[in-house]
Amino acid sequence: MYEKNRPIGLLDSGVGGLTAAKEILDILENEKIIYYGDTLHLPYGPKNLDDVRKYVKKIVRYLIEEWKVKVVVLACNTATSAALEILKKEFSIPIFGIIDSGARKAVEISKKKRIGLIGTQGTISSMAYQNAVRSYDIMQKIYAEPCPLFVEMVEKGEFTGREIEKTAEKYLQNLIKNDIDVLILGCTHYPYLAPVLKKIVGNKIKLIDPSLEIAGDLKKFLIKNDLLNISPHAAEHQFIVSDIDKIYQKFLVEGRKFLKLDNLHFVEDNIFTEY
Ligand code: DGL
């Protein structure tokens, strides 16, 4: 009973992983979420993966020790690329990455076997998606493009507008030329930009949001292991960041609408004081 009613821990470098929190809460309404956004070290994308691994390890330990979470979801593709395998070995509670679920879905729906991938530099160079896709189907071709400016735009609460469209057109042009039929949004910040991205790629290219897939996988896991929260009390989620000054007012306004979390607010808990 105690195990079941513990919260689910989620982490990201900033507000990106909230797109995964949204999908999880959509299908697991009774679960309580403890979210940690490492805004002090954002962005993770251009950083050395060893540093990202160090930050992520620290957050996972904090979620387990301070918040007694029952599972952890790395709601960040860069964190998954850098740390998933090591974390699984080091911690005894279940830890989910976000990459495998997205890769599996892309393979499932690509008819042309030509998959586009956008993500951070760290995720793309790590080859984590490329390897995951090929583990499902060796014949798939993957075309990847890092989109570093998107993370900054989303953190500022800029989800639409001409500047984003122009940036997205530039990032996506080569992928479109390569005749892809699915596009993996390989960074949890990108679903906020999905309306703009959809407009640019058109109807023939399907967008894949790995958050949707991970939410489904998590639900199956909780059911199978009898870990669904059965507490009758309304869940009080916690949204924690390592540096609250990095949260933009405009994000709070736009993010609340996008995520349908009217009460979204953040508290600061800087667990990195020794760095
Ligand atoms: N949202 C993160 C991801 O999914 C990382 C963004 C960043 O910090 O660069 O990769």
Residues whose N, C-alpha, C, O or C-beta is under 5 A from the ligand:
A	BS01	DGL	S13 G16 L42 P43 Y44 G45 A75 C76 N77 T78 T120 V151 G186 C187 T188 H189
